[in-house]
Amino acid sequence: LVGRRSNLGLRLKLLLTMGPSPWIASGALLSVDSKRRTFVAQLELLAAAVADANASLVLANDFPLLRSPGRTCATRLSSMFVGWCPAPCARPRAESTASLAPTVAVLSALAARLPAVHFLDLHDKMCEGAACGPFVPGGGGVVGWDDANHLSSEGQWSLWPELCEFFEARALVPSS
């Protein structure tokens, strides 16, 4: 076990010194072939280290990027239009999905290929109908974003049932 921990630490050090941060993958980054190959190689190193430690790796898609800060937009609108936000704040679901397509392709392919790797996609859980706005879908006007790309505590808590289901379905946590 000590050898495994030391091996995991060494591999993680190698991973972190390979170049640009492997933790942030945007569609723009992954649309450049050489950057995509580097990113995939870094994730494969991480996945191998995790598998050596008899653990699992969960790769997650990003949430929709709003056009303006969610909390600011929602606060301005909530008294008049609960659950509705006009185009200056919301982003069309199709546009958001398309912008993340390169990331989804890379992460889901890795998860399909590597047994210790799982892909979690909660993007659509934060959209309602054809738009991704600042409110938690079905949340009665609860604001889901602190800014344009970070979920609020309420937004995070709204995803708890999906997270539990995902982890339990893959036996990544003990069943309740």
N, C-alpha and C positions, 0 to 999 in steps of 0.2 A: 504494500500500500504506500509506503514512503517513496519507493521508486516511482510509482505511478504519479504521486503528487508532484515529485520533482520533475518528472517528464512533462506533466501537464504545464507546470510553471515555465519550463524551458520553451515548450512549444508556444505558449501564449506570449512569451517575450519575443520570440521570433516573429510571431504574427503581428505584434504591435510595432515592430521595427521595420516591417516590409514596405512602408510607404504611406500613402494617404490613408486616412482613417477608414478601417473596414466597417465601421459601425454605421456609417451614413451612406445610403445608396439611393441616389435620386435617378429618375428616368433619364435625365441629361447625362449623368455620369455613366450609366449602364448602356447608353446608346453608342458610346465610343468603344469599339471592339477591344482595344488594348486595355482600357480601364476595366471593362467587364471581365476580361480574362484574369486580371490581377485581383479583382474583387472576389471572383469565384475561387481562385487559388487560395486566397486568404481564408475564405469560409471553409474550404476543404481542409485546410490545416487545422482550423478551429474544430471542425466536426471530427477529425481524426483524434485530436487530443481529448475531446469530450467522450468519444466512443472508447478510447483507451482507459478512461476513468470510469467506465461502465455507467455513463450518464447519458442524458439526451440534450439535444440542442433545439430550441424553438426559434424559428425565424419568422418575423412578423412583418406583414405589409404595413404601410403607413396609413394614417387616417386622412380624410380629405383636407386639403389646404383651403381655408376660406379666403375670400377676397379682401376682407378687413378683419380686425380683431373681433372675435365672437362675443366676448363679454361686453365690449363697448357698443357694438351694433345691437345686441339683444337688449341691453339696458335702455337704449334710446327707443326701441320699438315695443318692448314687452307690454307697456301699459295700453297700447293701442291695438297691437296685432299679435296676441299670444300665439305662439307656434308658427308664425309666418315671418319671413324675412325677405326683403326685396333683393334684386340682383346685385346691388353694391356689396352685399355681405356674403350671400350664398354663392355656391359654385355648382353648375350643372353636374349631376352624377356622372354622365357620360364623359365629360371633360376631365373630371377628377380621375375616373377609372383609366382613361387613355393615358393620362400623364404618368400613372404608376405602372402601366403595362410592362415596361422593360424590367422593373424591379420584381413584379409578380412572376414573370417568366423565369427569371434567374432563380429566385428563392423557391418557387414551387418545383422547378426541375431538380434542384439539389435535394429537396425533401423527398422527391419521388425516387431518386437514385441512391440516397444514403439512409440506411435503416435507423440510425440514431438521430436523424434530423426530421423535424416536423415543421409544417408551414401553417401559420395562423393568419387568417385574413378576416379582419373585423371592419374593413373599410365600409362596406355597405350597411353595417349596423348603425353607423352614424349619419346615414342619409335617409331621407323620407321622400318617397315618390321619385321625381326626376331631379331633385335638388339635395345638396348637402349644405345645411345651414347651421346656425349657431345653437339651435335647440336640440336636446336629446329627443330622438324620434319617439313619439308616444308618451313623452314625459310631461305634458301639460304646461309647456313654457319654461321648463328647467333648462338653464344654459349649460351646454356641453363643452364649451371652449373657453379657455382663459384668454387666448389671443388667436391669431390666425392658424396656428398649427400645433397647439398644445391643449390637450383635453383638461377641463376643469376637474376638480374632485368629483363633482356630480356626474360628469361625462364618464369618468373612469369607473365609478361605482355602477353606472348603468350597464356596463359590459360584464360585470361580475358573473351573471348566470352563463353567458357564452364562454367565458374563460374556464369556469368550473367544468362545463360540459366538454370542452376541448381537452382539458388535461385529464379528466376521468376517462373519456372515450379512448385515449391512447395509453392508459395506465401509467401516466406520468406522476400521478399522485394517488394515494389510497382512496378508494371509493368511499363516499359518505354513507 
